[in-house]
């Protein structure tokens, strides 16, 4: 089992920023520290966006929402899933 105490979890909450998400994800993946987990809470409700993320970043945990949730709800969901 991996030592969880050294793992960094990044929670990204999307809403009307899909043009920036890939750049953000690429930037995180380019870091030299490799013990990380990326969680994306997709508030866009855009199936094409979700499929693109799954296709290009299969290691990322993606949680698409059926309806828009608040920032704090999305953050709490990300924390719960980490």
N, C-alpha and C positions, 0 to 999 in steps of 0.2 A: 504494500500500500504506500502510495506517495505521501511524503510529509506535507500535510496541509498547511502547517504554520508558515511556510515560506511562499505560499502561492498567492499571487495577486489576482483579484477578481475585478474585471472592468465591466461595469453595467452601462450599456448605451441605450438610451430611450429615444426612439425616433418619432418624429411628427413633423411633417413638412420640411424635412432636411435630407431627403434621400440622395440628393446630389452630393452630399458631404460624407455619407456613411462609408462608402467604399474607401475613400481617402483616409478616413479615421481608422478603419479596420486594417488597411495596409500599413499605416504608421505604427499601430500597435504590434503587428506581426514582424516588423522590421527591428524591433528592439532586441538587444542582446540577451536580456533576461528571458528565460524560456519557461519558467514556472508560472504560467498565467492561464486564466480562463476568461473568455469573453462571452458575455450574455447580452443579447439584443432583445429589448422589449419593443416590438413593432406596433406602434400606435397608428400607422398609416392605413392599415386595412387594405393593402394593395397586394394582391396575389402575385403579380409579376415581380414586385420588389422582393417579397419573401422567397420566391423561387430562385431569383438571382442570387440572393444571399446564401441560400442553401447550396446552390450549385458552385459558387466561387469560394465559399468559405465553409466547407463541411464540418470543420472542427468547432464552429461557433454554435452555442446554444441559442436558438431563436424561438421566441415566444410571441407569435402574432396574436393580436387582440381583435375580437369581433367588433368591439366598439371602443371609442377613445376613452382612456382612463386618465386620471390625474397624474401629475408627475410623481407625487408621493406614493400613490398606489402602484405605479410602474416600478419605482425604486424599491418598494417593499416586496413586490413580486420577484424582482431580480435578486434581492438579498435572500429571499426564501428559496430560490432555485439554485443558489450557489453552494 
